[in-house]
Amino acid sequence: MRVGVVALQGDVSEHVSALRGVGAEPVEVRRRDDIEGVDGAVIPGGESTTISSLLFDRGLDAELVEMAESGTPIWGTCAGMILLASEGRGDVERTGQHMLGLLDASVERNAFGRQRESFQAPVEFDGFDEPFEAVFIRAPAYTEVGGGVEVLSEFGGGVVAARDGPILATAFHPELVDDERVHEYFASMVDG
Ligand code: GLN
């Protein structure tokens, strides 16, 4: 199972090792050619405006949209979750950053306020027996989701994990904790 990790900026290496941990073969994606033939893709956390402009400059947006249309799973964490959304509020609207629009949701950047830039909290995740210790770093949240979207986790009044068919989004960073369950969840989407 080959999983492309968009490697333009952000916490790429952490996803690469976490994916190896669940038996996937990670492939770092910098150019269009790199993404060919992958079975799934991850858009990591980082700075969504930076990742967005590099992604669109290099034409990787078209590759990802095509993948999603053919049912290939894509997972965005944090900044990646922002880029997946179909609509942006507040900061997202102001900066006019390009979005992929692959998940029917409205997203707010830095949804947990500047005082709480970075924190850790246990969250319930649909299908997990025990809560997941979630690391939030200037995290976004989905404030509204479309009818076809499965809400997997909510925290502080917002949606912090959601799935829309082959598209998975998490506002927190499963690649930064010693708990493979969300990577396993994504690997099973890729495998299935
Ligand atoms: N707040 C950042 C953004 O808007 C995302 C932070 C992250 O990915 N850790 O791009």
Residues whose N, C-alpha, C, O or C-beta is under 5 A from the ligand:
A	BS01	LIG	G45 G46 E47 S48 T49 T77 C78 A79 R109 N110 I137 R138
